[in-house]
Amino acid sequence: MSRATSSADTAGSEPWGIAAERLVFFSDAVVAIAITLLALELPLPEGATSAELLRSLGHHQSEYVSFLISFVVIGGHWRAHHRLFHYVATLRRGLIRLTFGWLLMQVIMPFATKVIAEDGGFEFRFVFYALVQVIALTLFLLMAWQIKRNHLYRAETPPEFFGSVYRGIGTMITAFALSIPVAFFTHWAFACWIVVPLVGNLLVRLRRRPAAA
């Protein structure tokens, strides 16, 4: 596809590079707001003495743990987005729509974090949180696919870059999707979010060894 053809579907009349940079800046701001909202939802410990404050912290431990998990998750989403858009040279309307869908999931994350931190109905709360992650990651995968398919990336993009993105995001989709049915049997379904990526990375390393030899 030539640049003349693709220009009809670019973001307005802005230069390609400037439009892409503005989308990155906007995305960074939205992610920063999502992380800020996470912190605003944290409950304050209450008590007149140190012992009462410590007990209050213990009563709210699920909220604090959920905050830390979501902070790491949102940070991972942002890092992957920054890495991907580092190589984006131009935009198309489809990529912008997918980006806004991905940003919507980031904004929903504080609400999903509050849901998963509540008591009772673990299965529903866990599934809701995991589905938000699956949707966000799927939208991100579609963003990467569209960038590659429509040649919206820079000439210096490493040849293996998109393959590594597909593998990494695909592994995380598998981790969150697999945790959904597991949640109906055990509250340790969270472990899937760690174990599946570790196993995936180990398999990739094992495959690379014979090639290197």
MDTraj code that builds the backbone (N, CA, C; nanometers):
import mdtraj as md
import numpy as np

residues = "MET SER ARG ALA THR SER SER ALA ASP THR ALA GLY SER GLU PRO TRP GLY ILE ALA ALA GLU ARG LEU VAL PHE PHE SER ASP ALA VAL VAL ALA ILE ALA ILE THR LEU LEU ALA LEU GLU LEU PRO LEU PRO GLU GLY ALA THR SER ALA GLU LEU LEU ARG SER LEU GLY HIS HIS GLN SER GLU TYR VAL SER PHE LEU ILE SER PHE VAL VAL ILE GLY GLY HIS TRP ARG ALA HIS HIS ARG LEU PHE HIS TYR VAL ALA THR LEU ARG ARG GLY LEU ILE ARG LEU THR PHE GLY TRP LEU LEU MET GLN VAL ILE MET PRO PHE ALA THR LYS VAL ILE ALA GLU ASP GLY GLY PHE GLU PHE ARG PHE VAL PHE TYR ALA LEU VAL GLN VAL ILE ALA LEU THR LEU PHE LEU LEU MET ALA TRP GLN ILE LYS ARG ASN HIS LEU TYR ARG ALA GLU THR PRO PRO GLU PHE PHE GLY SER VAL TYR ARG GLY ILE GLY THR MET ILE THR ALA PHE ALA LEU SER ILE PRO VAL ALA PHE PHE THR HIS TRP ALA PHE ALA CYS TRP ILE VAL VAL PRO LEU VAL GLY ASN LEU LEU VAL ARG LEU ARG ARG ARG PRO ALA ALA ALA".split()
xyz = np.array([
    [0.0849, -0.1192, 0.0000],
    [0.0000, 0.0000, 0.0000],
    [0.0881, 0.1238, 0.0000],
    [0.0651, 0.2183, -0.0918],
    [0.1471, 0.3380, -0.1000],
    [0.1047, 0.4393, 0.0039],
    [0.1893, 0.5338, 0.0293],
    [0.1571, 0.6380, 0.1272],
    [0.0461, 0.7272, 0.0755],
    [0.0380, 0.7443, -0.0582],
    [-0.0675, 0.8252, -0.1155],
    [-0.2034, 0.7632, -0.0881],
    [-0.2093, 0.6296, -0.0946],
    [-0.3341, 0.5596, -0.0699],
    [-0.3720, 0.5663, 0.0757],
    [-0.2754, 0.5453, 0.1638],
    [-0.3060, 0.5411, 0.3056],
    [-0.3363, 0.6780, 0.3626],
    [-0.2921, 0.7863, 0.2938],
    [-0.3131, 0.9199, 0.3486],
    [-0.4598, 0.9563, 0.3577],
    [-0.5438, 0.8935, 0.2734],
    [-0.6867, 0.9211, 0.2768],
    [-0.7506, 0.8734, 0.4045],
    [-0.6837, 0.7826, 0.4747],
    [-0.7418, 0.7259, 0.5959],
    [-0.6630, 0.7644, 0.7197],
    [-0.5764, 0.8641, 0.7095],
    [-0.4988, 0.9062, 0.8246],
    [-0.5797, 1.0002, 0.9108],
    [-0.5249, 1.0329, 1.0297],
    [-0.5973, 1.1150, 1.1261],
    [-0.5975, 1.2607, 1.0822],
    [-0.7066, 1.3048, 1.0163],
    [-0.7211, 1.4423, 0.9733],
    [-0.6150, 1.4814, 0.8735],
    [-0.5720, 1.6080, 0.8810],
    [-0.4715, 1.6567, 0.7880],
    [-0.3369, 1.6764, 0.8556],
    [-0.3236, 1.6276, 0.9790],
    [-0.1975, 1.6416, 1.0509],
    [-0.0897, 1.5562, 0.9863],
    [0.0377, 1.5991, 0.9969],
    [0.1479, 1.5114, 0.9542],
    [0.1424, 1.3806, 1.0304],
    [0.1785, 1.2729, 0.9642],
    [0.1645, 1.1386, 1.0221],
    [0.2360, 1.1266, 1.1565],
    [0.3624, 1.1696, 1.1600],
    [0.4395, 1.1542, 1.2823],
    [0.3809, 1.2322, 1.3990],
    [0.3336, 1.3560, 1.3711],
    [0.2762, 1.4386, 1.4771],
    [0.1483, 1.3756, 1.5308],
    [0.0633, 1.3238, 1.4417],
    [-0.0617, 1.2605, 1.4842],
    [-0.0331, 1.1403, 1.5729],
    [0.0662, 1.0601, 1.5366],
    [0.1012, 0.9430, 1.6168],
    [0.1539, 0.9845, 1.7537],
    [0.2361, 1.0871, 1.7572],
    [0.2909, 1.1345, 1.8850],
    [0.1808, 1.1886, 1.9759],
    [0.0840, 1.2600, 1.9183],
    [-0.0256, 1.3147, 1.9984],
    [-0.1093, 1.2021, 2.0581],
    [-0.1295, 1.0947, 1.9836],
    [-0.2054, 0.9813, 2.0360],
    [-0.1299, 0.9151, 2.1509],
    [0.0018, 0.9063, 2.1392],
    [0.0834, 0.8491, 2.2472],
    [0.0749, 0.9361, 2.3721],
    [0.0861, 1.0680, 2.3558],
    [0.0774, 1.1590, 2.4708],
    [-0.0585, 1.1491, 2.5383],
    [-0.1634, 1.1422, 2.4565],
    [-0.2983, 1.1307, 2.5118],
    [-0.3143, 0.9990, 2.5866],
    [-0.2626, 0.8912, 2.5303],
    [-0.2705, 0.7601, 2.5945],
    [-0.1954, 0.7599, 2.7270],
    [-0.0768, 0.8223, 2.7286],
    [0.0000, 0.8318, 2.8531],
    [-0.0803, 0.9045, 2.9608],
    [-0.1500, 1.0129, 2.9219],
    [-0.2278, 1.0906, 3.0180],
    [-0.3441, 1.0085, 3.0734],
    [-0.4122, 0.9336, 2.9871],
    [-0.5253, 0.8515, 3.0315],
    [-0.4778, 0.7423, 3.1271],
    [-0.3668, 0.6771, 3.0955],
    [-0.3129, 0.5731, 3.1834],
    [-0.2728, 0.6328, 3.3182],
    [-0.2130, 0.7522, 3.3160],
    [-0.1752, 0.8187, 3.4408],
    [-0.2986, 0.8479, 3.5258],
    [-0.4070, 0.8892, 3.4616],
    [-0.5315, 0.9158, 3.5345],
    [-0.5860, 0.7866, 3.5941],
    [-0.5801, 0.6773, 3.5172],
    [-0.6294, 0.5476, 3.5666],
    [-0.5525, 0.5047, 3.6914],
    [-0.4206, 0.5224, 3.6907],
    [-0.3397, 0.4864, 3.8071],
    [-0.3724, 0.5774, 3.9257],
    [-0.3963, 0.7054, 3.8968],
    [-0.4344, 0.7984, 4.0031],
    [-0.5677, 0.7580, 4.0659],
    [-0.6629, 0.7185, 3.9822],
    [-0.7930, 0.6742, 4.0335],
    [-0.7787, 0.5498, 4.1207],
    [-0.6834, 0.4645, 4.0846],
    [-0.6563, 0.3466, 4.1676],
    [-0.6205, 0.3882, 4.3100],
    [-0.5308, 0.4869, 4.3213],
    [-0.4858, 0.5321, 4.4526],
    [-0.5983, 0.6011, 4.5295],
    [-0.6831, 0.6746, 4.4584],
    [-0.7922, 0.7462, 4.5239],
    [-0.8939, 0.6515, 4.5870],
    [-0.9032, 0.5283, 4.5328],
    [-0.9982, 0.4307, 4.5843],
    [-0.9474, 0.3604, 4.7100],
    [-0.8203, 0.3811, 4.7456],
    [-0.7663, 0.3114, 4.8624],
    [-0.8308, 0.3623, 4.9911],
    [-0.8771, 0.2721, 5.0771],
    [-0.9370, 0.3141, 5.2042],
    [-0.8302, 0.3581, 5.3032],
    [-0.8639, 0.4579, 5.3832],
    [-0.7711, 0.5050, 5.4856],
    [-0.7855, 0.4200, 5.6121],
    [-0.6742, 0.3811, 5.6744],
    [-0.6843, 0.3067, 5.8018],
    [-0.7397, 0.3974, 5.9108],
    [-0.8157, 0.3394, 6.0012],
    [-0.8784, 0.4168, 6.1088],
    [-0.8380, 0.3603, 6.2440],
    [-0.8325, 0.4467, 6.3437],
    [-0.7994, 0.4017, 6.4779],
    [-0.7312, 0.5101, 6.5578],
    [-0.7497, 0.5045, 6.6884],
    [-0.6902, 0.6050, 6.7759],
    [-0.5512, 0.5650, 6.8227],
    [-0.5176, 0.4349, 6.8110],
    [-0.3871, 0.3857, 6.8541],
    [-0.3187, 0.3127, 6.7395],
    [-0.1904, 0.2872, 6.7578],
    [-0.1146, 0.2140, 6.6544],
    [-0.1719, 0.0753, 6.6326],
    [-0.2133, 0.0097, 6.7397],
    [-0.2703, -0.1250, 6.7277],
    [-0.3990, -0.1220, 6.6465],
    [-0.4818, -0.0223, 6.6717],
    [-0.6074, -0.0111, 6.5974],
    [-0.5810, 0.0190, 6.4501],
    [-0.4801, 0.1005, 6.4242],
    [-0.4440, 0.1303, 6.2852],
    [-0.3953, 0.0054, 6.2130],
    [-0.3146, -0.0759, 6.2806],
    [-0.2653, -0.2002, 6.2207],
    [-0.3791, -0.2966, 6.1935],
    [-0.4745, -0.3054, 6.2880],
    [-0.5906, -0.3922, 6.2659],
    [-0.6733, -0.3426, 6.1478],
    [-0.6856, -0.2110, 6.1371],
    [-0.7602, -0.1533, 6.0253],
    [-0.6918, -0.1830, 5.8924],
    [-0.5588, -0.1754, 5.8924],
    [-0.4842, -0.2116, 5.7710],
    [-0.5098, -0.3562, 5.7327],
    [-0.5146, -0.4440, 5.8322],
    [-0.5422, -0.5847, 5.8058],
    [-0.6802, -0.6077, 5.7499],
    [-0.7772, -0.5313, 5.7985],
    [-0.9149, -0.5453, 5.7493],
    [-0.9276, -0.5042, 5.6032],
    [-0.8388, -0.4139, 5.5605],
    [-0.8443, -0.3628, 5.4225],
    [-0.7357, -0.4236, 5.3343],
    [-0.6784, -0.5346, 5.3758],
    [-0.5659, -0.5889, 5.3006],
    [-0.6041, -0.6289, 5.1580],
    [-0.7289, -0.6752, 5.1386],
    [-0.7710, -0.7144, 5.0037],
    [-0.7688, -0.5939, 4.9094],
    [-0.8098, -0.4758, 4.9602],
    [-0.8060, -0.3553, 4.8776],
    [-0.6628, -0.3158, 4.8433],
    [-0.5726, -0.3289, 4.9405],
    [-0.4335, -0.2908, 4.9167],
    [-0.3652, -0.3878, 4.8192],
    [-0.3926, -0.5159, 4.8358],
    [-0.3341, -0.6152, 4.7441],
    [-0.3889, -0.5958, 4.6030],
    [-0.5193, -0.5701, 4.5920],
    [-0.5807, -0.5465, 4.4613],
    [-0.5210, -0.4240, 4.3946],
    [-0.4948, -0.3214, 4.4749],
    [-0.4309, -0.2002, 4.4213],
    [-0.2938, -0.2323, 4.3630],
    [-0.2127, -0.3081, 4.4367],
    [-0.0783, -0.3414, 4.3896],
    [-0.0836, -0.4249, 4.2617],
    [-0.1772, -0.5211, 4.2578],
    [-0.1911, -0.6050, 4.1382],
    [-0.2283, -0.5192, 4.0184],
    [-0.3286, -0.4324, 4.0368],
    [-0.3745, -0.3497, 3.9250],
    [-0.2690, -0.2470, 3.8843],
    [-0.1916, -0.1984, 3.9799],
    [-0.0833, -0.1057, 3.9467],
    [0.0172, -0.1737, 3.8543],
    [0.0531, -0.2967, 3.8883],
    [0.1470, -0.3726, 3.8044],
    [0.0851, -0.4036, 3.6688],
    [-0.0437, -0.4407, 3.6676],
    [-0.1120, -0.4750, 3.5425],
    [-0.1201, -0.3541, 3.4501],
    [-0.1653, -0.2397, 3.5031],
    [-0.1747, -0.1187, 3.4211],
    [-0.0358, -0.0764, 3.3733],
    [0.0635, -0.0884, 3.4619],
    [0.2001, -0.0578, 3.4214],
    [0.2469, -0.1462, 3.3072],
    [0.2094, -0.2742, 3.3112],
    [0.2442, -0.3655, 3.2027],
    [0.1765, -0.3280, 3.0723],
    [0.0476, -0.2903, 3.0807],
    [-0.0241, -0.2446, 2.9613],
    [0.0444, -0.1212, 2.9022],
    [0.0785, -0.0257, 2.9892],
    [0.1414, 0.0979, 2.9409],
    [0.2768, 0.0700, 2.8769],
    [0.3547, -0.0165, 2.9408],
    [0.4881, -0.0480, 2.8877],
    [0.4771, -0.1115, 2.7492],
    [0.3826, -0.2045, 2.7330],
    [0.3643, -0.2695, 2.6028],
    [0.3176, -0.1683, 2.4977],
    [0.2274, -0.0788, 2.5374],
    [0.1778, 0.0234, 2.4446],
    [0.2903, 0.1176, 2.4027],
    [0.3721, 0.1582, 2.4970],
    [0.4837, 0.2486, 2.4673],
    [0.5829, 0.1808, 2.3736],
    [0.6095, 0.0535, 2.3989],
    [0.7044, -0.0209, 2.3144],
    [0.6510, -0.0346, 2.1714],
    [0.5210, -0.0620, 2.1588],
    [0.4614, -0.0784, 2.0267],
    [0.4607, 0.0527, 1.9493],
    [0.4155, 0.1607, 2.0135],
    [0.4006, 0.2879, 1.9426],
    [0.5333, 0.3596, 1.9214],
    [0.6383, 0.3091, 1.9826],
    [0.7713, 0.3634, 1.9531],
    [0.8044, 0.3468, 1.8059],
    [0.7485, 0.2427, 1.7434],
    [0.7775, 0.2139, 1.6033],
    [0.6666, 0.2585, 1.5086],
    [0.5621, 0.3226, 1.5579],
    [0.4516, 0.3660, 1.4728],
    [0.4885, 0.4970, 1.4043],
    [0.4732, 0.4999, 1.2710],
    [0.5080, 0.6189, 1.1944],
    [0.3848, 0.6985, 1.1534],
    [0.2712, 0.6312, 1.1373],
    [0.1502, 0.6975, 1.0912],
    [0.0277, 0.6290, 1.1505],
    [-0.0883, 0.6923, 1.1353],
    [-0.2109, 0.6395, 1.1936],
    [-0.3162, 0.6170, 1.0862],
    [-0.4110, 0.5313, 1.1200],
    [-0.5327, 0.5159, 1.0418],
    [-0.6488, 0.5155, 1.1391],
    [-0.7694, 0.5413, 1.0890],
    [-0.8863, 0.5515, 1.1771],
    [-0.9086, 0.4235, 1.2570],
    [-0.8858, 0.3100, 1.1932],
    [-0.9054, 0.1826, 1.2634],
    [-0.8146, 0.1688, 1.3828],
    [-0.6897, 0.2118, 1.3685],
    [-0.5939, 0.2045, 1.4789],
    [-0.6345, 0.2985, 1.5915],
    [-0.6856, 0.4153, 1.5562],
    [-0.7303, 0.5107, 1.6579],
    [-0.8497, 0.4540, 1.7344],
    [-0.9432, 0.3913, 1.6647],
    [-1.0607, 0.3329, 1.7316],
    [-1.0185, 0.2213, 1.8275],
    [-0.9265, 0.1379, 1.7826],
    [-0.8786, 0.0301, 1.8690],
    [-0.8066, 0.0867, 1.9916],
    [-0.7301, 0.1934, 1.9720],
    [-0.6592, 0.2552, 2.0838],
    [-0.7573, 0.3103, 2.1866],
    [-0.8645, 0.3735, 2.1397],
    [-0.9629, 0.4266, 2.2334],
    [-1.0367, 0.3142, 2.3059],
    [-1.0587, 0.2030, 2.2395],
    [-1.1171, 0.0878, 2.3079],
    [-1.0241, 0.0355, 2.4158],
    [-0.8952, 0.0297, 2.3843],
    [-0.7943, -0.0136, 2.4821],
    [-0.7876, 0.0828, 2.5999],
    [-0.7948, 0.2132, 2.5719],
    [-0.7931, 0.3133, 2.6784],
    [-0.9174, 0.3029, 2.7667],
    [-1.0314, 0.2684, 2.7064],
    [-1.1532, 0.2492, 2.7856],
    [-1.1323, 0.1400, 2.8889],
    [-1.0650, 0.0324, 2.8511],
    [-1.0387, -0.0757, 2.9465],
    [-0.9459, -0.0283, 3.0590],
    [-0.8513, 0.0604, 3.0267],
    [-0.7632, 0.1130, 3.1315],
    [-0.8413, 0.1989, 3.2306],
    [-0.9372, 0.2748, 3.1796],
    [-1.0181, 0.3601, 3.2666],
    [-1.1125, 0.2759, 3.3530],
    [-1.1580, 0.1638, 3.2978],
    [-1.2461, 0.0739, 3.3731],
    [-1.1698, 0.0000, 3.4829],
    [-1.0380, -0.0095, 3.4688],
    [-0.9567, -0.0888, 3.5615],
    [-0.9748, -0.0501, 3.7080],
    [-0.9776, 0.0789, 3.7444],
    [-1.0008, 0.1115, 3.8861],
    [-1.1334, 0.0575, 3.9379],
    [-1.2378, 0.0639, 3.8554],
    [-1.3674, 0.0085, 3.8959],
    [-1.3584, -0.1429, 3.9114],
    [-1.2916, -0.2093, 3.8141],
    [-1.2753, -0.3547, 3.8228],
    [-1.1943, -0.3936, 3.9456],
    [-1.0968, -0.3099, 3.9816],
    [-1.0167, -0.3349, 4.1014],
    [-1.1015, -0.3259, 4.2269],
    [-1.1896, -0.2269, 4.2298],
    [-1.2802, -0.2124, 4.3449],
    [-1.3746, -0.3315, 4.3544],
    [-1.4207, -0.3800, 4.2392],
    [-1.5115, -0.4953, 4.2367],
    [-1.4429, -0.6195, 4.2917],
    [-1.3210, -0.6461, 4.2449],
    [-1.2534, -0.7698, 4.2848],
    [-1.2108, -0.7667, 4.4310],
    [-1.2007, -0.6471, 4.4900],
    [-1.1587, -0.6355, 4.6296],
    [-1.2740, -0.6544, 4.7280],
    [-1.3978, -0.6559, 4.6776],
    [-1.5131, -0.6708, 4.7668],
    [-1.5248, -0.8145, 4.8185],
    [-1.6109, -0.8336, 4.9173],
    [-1.6329, -0.9660, 4.9754],
    [-1.7524, -1.0346, 4.9081],
    [-1.7448, -1.1684, 4.9030],
    [-1.8553, -1.2474, 4.8501],
    [-1.8581, -1.2504, 4.6977],
    [-1.9187, -1.3561, 4.6435],
    [-1.9323, -1.3674, 4.4984],
    [-1.8002, -1.3648, 4.4261],
    [-1.7017, -1.4390, 4.4781],
    [-1.5662, -1.4339, 4.4223],
    [-1.5648, -1.4626, 4.2728],
    [-1.6396, -1.5638, 4.2298],
    [-1.6352, -1.6048, 4.0890],
    [-1.6738, -1.4896, 3.9966],
    [-1.7879, -1.4242, 4.0273],
    [-1.8313, -1.3136, 3.9416],
    [-1.7292, -1.2018, 3.9419],
    [-1.6797, -1.1632, 4.0591],
    [-1.5856, -1.0517, 4.0703],
    [-1.4559, -1.0823, 3.9963],
    [-1.4071, -1.2048, 4.0120],
    [-1.2825, -1.2441, 3.9465],
    [-1.3002, -1.2473, 3.7945],
    [-1.4088, -1.3066, 3.7492],
    [-1.4343, -1.3176, 3.6049],
    [-1.4451, -1.1797, 3.5413],
    [-1.5118, -1.0878, 3.6097],
    [-1.5248, -0.9514, 3.5570],
    [-1.3872, -0.8881, 3.5380],
    [-1.3025, -0.8981, 3.6373],
    [-1.1685, -0.8399, 3.6298],
    [-1.0878, -0.9062, 3.5178],
    [-1.0916, -1.0390, 3.5125],
    [-1.0146, -1.1106, 3.4103],
    [-1.0642, -1.0778, 3.2699],
    [-1.1964, -1.0606, 3.2541],
    [-1.2509, -1.0285, 3.1217],
    [-1.2055, -0.8907, 3.0749],
    [-1.1961, -0.7958, 3.1673],
    [-1.1449, -0.6630, 3.1321],
    [-1.0038, -0.6753, 3.0755],
    [-0.9223, -0.7612, 3.1384],
    [-0.7851, -0.7818, 3.0907],
    [-0.7836, -0.8504, 2.9538],
    [-0.8679, -0.9504, 2.9364],
    [-0.8723, -1.0221, 2.8084],
    [-0.9124, -0.9274, 2.6959],
    [-1.0137, -0.8432, 2.7205],
    [-1.0579, -0.7487, 2.6183],
    [-0.9473, -0.6480, 2.5874],
    [-0.8835, -0.5937, 2.6921],
    [-0.7761, -0.4966, 2.6715],
    [-0.6613, -0.5575, 2.5911],
    [-0.6220, -0.6779, 2.6265],
    [-0.5107, -0.7437, 2.5577],
    [-0.5471, -0.7809, 2.4143],
    [-0.6710, -0.8224, 2.3923],
    [-0.7161, -0.8557, 2.2568],
    [-0.7161, -0.7314, 2.1682],
    [-0.7637, -0.6186, 2.2230],
    [-0.7599, -0.4931, 2.1478],
    [-0.6164, -0.4537, 2.1156],
    [-0.5264, -0.4757, 2.2106],
    [-0.3861, -0.4435, 2.1873],
    [-0.3291, -0.5329, 2.0771],
    [-0.3643, -0.6603, 2.0797],
    [-0.3173, -0.7524, 1.9763],
    [-0.3673, -0.7089, 1.8386],
    [-0.4926, -0.6642, 1.8315],
    [-0.5482, -0.6148, 1.7055],
    [-0.4780, -0.4875, 1.6603],
    [-0.4397, -0.4028, 1.7566],
    [-0.3637, -0.2828, 1.7228],
    [-0.2309, -0.3198, 1.6567],
    [-0.1592, -0.4140, 1.7171],
    [-0.0309, -0.4574, 1.6612],
    [-0.0499, -0.5188, 1.5231],
    [-0.1559, -0.5996, 1.5085],
    [-0.1836, -0.6641, 1.3792],
    [-0.2131, -0.5600, 1.2725],
    [-0.2908, -0.4562, 1.3078],
    [-0.3248, -0.3543, 1.2093],
    [-0.2019, -0.2703, 1.1718],
    [-0.1171, -0.2425, 1.2691],
    [0.0054, -0.1670, 1.2397],
    [0.0917, -0.2433, 1.1397],
    [0.1053, -0.3733, 1.1614],
    [0.1865, -0.4555, 1.0713],
    [0.1193, -0.4719, 0.9347],
    [-0.0108, -0.5003, 0.9371],
    [-0.0846, -0.5267, 0.8129],
    [-0.0865, -0.4053, 0.7208],
    [-0.1026, -0.2868, 0.7788],
    [-0.1127, -0.1652, 0.6978],
    [0.0195, -0.0892, 0.6848],
    [0.1279, -0.1529, 0.7323],
    [0.2616, -0.0937, 0.7199],
    [0.2670, 0.0471, 0.7807],
    [0.2167, 0.0589, 0.9026],
    [0.2169, 0.1871, 0.9713],
    [0.3414, 0.2052, 1.0568],
    [0.4341, 0.1119, 1.0498],
    [0.5539, 0.1153, 1.1326],
    [0.6719, 0.1771, 1.0596],
    [0.7711, 0.2163, 1.1370],
    [0.8903, 0.2791, 1.0827],
    [0.9782, 0.1775, 1.0096],
    [1.0609, 0.2273, 0.9207],
    [1.1472, 0.1405, 0.8414],
    [1.2494, 0.0673, 0.9272],
    [1.2891, 0.1287, 1.0407],
    [1.3920, 0.0666, 1.1251],
    [1.3355, -0.0339, 1.2245],
    [1.2077, -0.0660, 1.2153],
    [1.1474, -0.1638, 1.3063],
    [1.2149, -0.2995, 1.2903],
    [1.2608, -0.3621, 1.3991],
    [1.3253, -0.4942, 1.3888],
    [1.2316, -0.5970, 1.3258],
    [1.2819, -0.6839, 1.2390],
    [1.1974, -0.7816, 1.1704],
    [1.1225, -0.8743, 1.2663],
    [1.1837, -0.9054, 1.3806],
    [1.1226, -0.9994, 1.4746],
    [1.0300, -0.9312, 1.5747],
    [1.0146, -0.7988, 1.5639],
    [0.9414, -0.7239, 1.6661],
    [0.7963, -0.7703, 1.6798],
    [0.7237, -0.7760, 1.5710],
    [0.5813, -0.8098, 1.5798],
    [0.5598, -0.9538, 1.6245],
    [0.6512, -1.0418, 1.5870],
    [0.6409, -1.1797, 1.6346],
    [0.6510, -1.1879, 1.7850],
    [0.7428, -1.1105, 1.8435],
    [0.7579, -1.1110, 1.9892],
    [0.6361, -1.0492, 2.0568],
    [0.5762, -0.9464, 1.9947],
    [0.4549, -0.8855, 2.0503],
    [0.3409, -0.9862, 2.0495],
    [0.3228, -1.0554, 1.9374],
    [0.2147, -1.1537, 1.9279],
    [0.2306, -1.2623, 2.0337],
    [0.3533, -1.3104, 2.0519],
    [0.3765, -1.4168, 2.1504],
    [0.3502, -1.3668, 2.2919],
    [0.4041, -1.2503, 2.3246],
    [0.3896, -1.1979, 2.4606],
    [0.2450, -1.1683, 2.4963],
    [0.1750, -1.0988, 2.4080],
    [0.0351, -1.0653, 2.4352],
    [-0.0520, -1.1893, 2.4302],
    [-0.0224, -1.2793, 2.3376],
    [-0.0986, -1.4044, 2.3296],
    [-0.0860, -1.4862, 2.4571],
    [0.0339, -1.4868, 2.5150],
    [0.0552, -1.5588, 2.6409],
    [-0.0278, -1.4986, 2.7532],
    [-0.0322, -1.3647, 2.7607],
    [-0.1084, -1.2989, 2.8666],
    [-0.2588, -1.3197, 2.8475],
    [-0.3053, -1.3189, 2.7236],
    [-0.4475, -1.3488, 2.6981],
    [-0.4799, -1.4886, 2.7469],
    [-0.3909, -1.5832, 2.7176],
    [-0.4105, -1.7212, 2.7627],
    [-0.4149, -1.7283, 2.9153],
    [-0.3254, -1.6537, 2.9818],
    [-0.3189, -1.6557, 3.1284],
    [-0.4490, -1.6071, 3.1906],
    [-0.4999, -1.4933, 3.1440],
    [-0.6227, -1.4386, 3.2014],
    [-0.7445, -1.5210, 3.1616],
    [-0.7478, -1.5678, 3.0360],
    [-0.8619, -1.6479, 2.9915],
    [-0.8668, -1.7815, 3.0649],
    [-0.7519, -1.8440, 3.0853],
    [-0.7466, -1.9720, 3.1557],
    [-0.7869, -1.9570, 3.3018],
    [-0.7576, -1.8422, 3.3605],
    [-0.7909, -1.8214, 3.5021],
    [-0.9411, -1.8128, 3.5268],
    [-1.0186, -1.7827, 3.4228],
    [-1.1638, -1.7670, 3.4394],
    [-1.2302, -1.8980, 3.4810],
    [-1.2124, -2.0090, 3.4067],
    [-1.2732, -2.1342, 3.4544],
    [-1.2109, -2.1856, 3.5838],
    [-1.0808, -2.1587, 3.6030],
    [-1.0131, -2.2034, 3.7251],
    [-1.0747, -2.1368, 3.8480],
    [-1.1236, -2.0125, 3.8316],
    [-1.1807, -1.9380, 3.9441],
    [-1.3045, -2.0053, 4.0023],
    [-1.3692, -2.0899, 3.9249],
    [-1.4882, -2.1590, 3.9753],
    [-1.4525, -2.2791, 4.0625],
    [-1.3235, -2.3115, 4.0696],
    [-1.2787, -2.4244, 4.1510],
    [-1.1906, -2.3826, 4.2684],
    [-1.1189, -2.2705, 4.2526],
    [-1.0295, -2.2279, 4.3592],
    [-1.0060, -2.0778, 4.3537],
    [-0.9817, -2.0187, 4.4713],
    [-0.9478, -1.8765, 4.4771],
    [-0.8030, -1.8516, 4.4346],
    [-0.7280, -1.9594, 4.4119],
    [-0.5899, -1.9454, 4.3673],
    [-0.5794, -1.9281, 4.2160],
    [-0.6914, -1.8934, 4.1540],
    [-0.6900, -1.8702, 4.0091],
    [-0.5942, -1.7573, 3.9719],
    [-0.5663, -1.6671, 4.0680],
    [-0.4692, -1.5601, 4.0437],
    [-0.3352, -1.6157, 3.9969],
    [-0.3024, -1.7365, 4.0436],
    [-0.1715, -1.7940, 4.0117],
    [-0.1519, -1.8119, 3.8615],
    [-0.2627, -1.8282, 3.7876],
    [-0.2525, -1.8448, 3.6421],
    [-0.1861, -1.7237, 3.5779],
    [-0.2065, -1.6053, 3.6367],
    [-0.1512, -1.4831, 3.5795],
    [0.0005, -1.4796, 3.5895],
    [0.0561, -1.5604, 3.6779],
    [0.2016, -1.5669, 3.6944],
    [0.2592, -1.6933, 3.6313],
    [0.1926, -1.8064, 3.6565],
    [0.2454, -1.9357, 3.6120],
    [0.2471, -1.9467, 3.4605],
    [0.1381, -1.9080, 3.3946],
    [0.1305, -1.9232, 3.2481],
    [0.2393, -1.8429, 3.1769],
    [0.2616, -1.7145, 3.2096],
    [0.3724, -1.6423, 3.1449],
    [0.5090, -1.7034, 3.1733],
    [0.5298, -1.7522, 3.2968],
    [0.6585, -1.8150, 3.3291],
    [0.6811, -1.9396, 3.2445],
    [0.5771, -2.0222, 3.2324],
    [0.5876, -2.1438, 3.1503],
    [0.6087, -2.1067, 3.0039],
    [0.5367, -2.0028, 2.9573],
    [0.5525, -1.9593, 2.8185],
    [0.6942, -1.9134, 2.7891],
    [0.7504, -1.8339, 2.8791],
    [0.8887, -1.7874, 2.8607],
    [0.9877, -1.9028, 2.8630],
    [0.9625, -2.0006, 2.9506],
    [1.0508, -2.1171, 2.9582],
    [1.0474, -2.1968, 2.8285],
    [0.9290, -2.2146, 2.7716],
    [0.9161, -2.2884, 2.6459],
    [0.9873, -2.2163, 2.5319],
    [0.9770, -2.0835, 2.5298],
    [1.0447, -2.0059, 2.4254],
    [1.1959, -2.0232, 2.4363],
    [1.2474, -2.0211, 2.5593],
    [1.3916, -2.0382, 2.5788],
    [1.4371, -2.1774, 2.5372],
    [1.3563, -2.2778, 2.5685],
    [1.3918, -2.4142, 2.5315],
    [1.3933, -2.4322, 2.3803],
    [1.3035, -2.3640, 2.3110],
    [1.3009, -2.3727, 2.1663],
    [1.4199, -2.3035, 2.1022],
    [1.4663, -2.1977, 2.1665],
    [1.5777, -2.1218, 2.1113],
    [1.7118, -2.1924, 2.1277],
    [1.7242, -2.2780, 2.2267],
    [1.8522, -2.3458, 2.2519],
    [1.8989, -2.4316, 2.1355],
    [1.8116, -2.5185, 2.0794],
    [1.8579, -2.5985, 1.9643],
    [1.8973, -2.5117, 1.8459],
    [1.8226, -2.3991, 1.8251],
    [1.8545, -2.3105, 1.7138],
    [1.9912, -2.2456, 1.7341],
    [2.0183, -2.2053, 1.8596],
    [2.1477, -2.1431, 1.8880],
    [2.2616, -2.2430, 1.8735],
    [2.2361, -2.3701, 1.9092],
    [2.3379, -2.4722, 1.8979],
    [2.3686, -2.5032, 1.7534],
])
top = md.Topology()
chain = top.add_chain()
for i, resn in enumerate(residues, 1):
    res = top.add_residue(resn, chain, resSeq=i)
    for name in ("N", "CA", "C"):
        top.add_atom(name, md.element.get_by_symbol(name[0]), res)
traj = md.Trajectory(xyz[None], top)
